[in-house]
Amino acid sequence: MKITTIGIDLAKNIFAVHGVNEHGRTVLKKVLKRNHVAEFFANLPACVIGMEACASAHYWARKLQIGSTPKVSRC
């Protein structure tokens, strides 16, 4: 179960995380509280983390650069 890409839906207090492998199959679905996000990603292997641009997206992109590659998309 190697996660290659993670999508994260940033919200005020609850974050939805969806991870896929190299074949595009879902291997991770999780809901995290704000205070557990950094710890959760610190324990994952390096991967690409995608998030939609919002007020806190750049903060989380900097925070999640723990070996991973965060990408902020503009809609």
Secondary structure as GFF3:
##gff-version 3
##sequence-region A 1 75
A	DSSP	beta_strand	5	9	.	.	.	ID=ss1
A	DSSP	beta_strand	14	20	.	.	.	ID=ss2
A	DSSP	beta_strand	26	33	.	.	.	ID=ss3
A	DSSP	three_ten_helix	34	36	.	.	.	ID=ss4
A	DSSP	alpha_helix	37	42	.	.	.	ID=ss5
A	DSSP	beta_strand	48	52	.	.	.	ID=ss6
A	DSSP	alpha_helix	57	63	.	.	.	ID=ss7
A	DSSP	beta_strand	69	73	.	.	.	ID=ss8
###
